[in-house]
Amino acid sequence: MQKTRIRAVVLFILMLSMVGCSLFNPGPSQVVKNFFQYVEKGDVENAAKLFSKQSAQTFGSKLSSIMAYQVSTIKSKGGIKSIDTQETITGDVAKVTYKVTFNNTATEDGSFDLIKENGEWKIQVSMNK
């Protein structure tokens, strides 16, 4: 009986630690979903924090302009209804393909490359895309 309780407590603590890690360090798919949700709300500042340092340096203020355009595009489509993602992770690099369905039934398909910076997944964009 005592061993069963100890096992239950240990299992509970392990589950909490796994859930805690995913809450504080979201995976690549969640980062992409967070990006679209921030943009939909017009929160360009927090959306910009999801980009890698290299992306932010390469695009500078253009990044904010691009996101501001996305804000108006999402609003013109009635907002986001759903975001479906699939991810492939290889070490500290990931690729997330997404399908955004808007409230006016329009859809947008695409993909983001992500890299891990200081333990956090960040969107990596290049001039070639």
Secondary structure, 3 states (H helix, E strand, C coil): CHHHHHHHHHHHHHHHHHHHHHHHCCCHHHHHHHHHHHHHHCCHHHHHCCECHHHHHHHCHHHHHHHHHHHHHHHHCCCEEEEEEEEEEECCEEEEEEEEEECCCCEEEEEEEEEEECCEEEEECCCCC
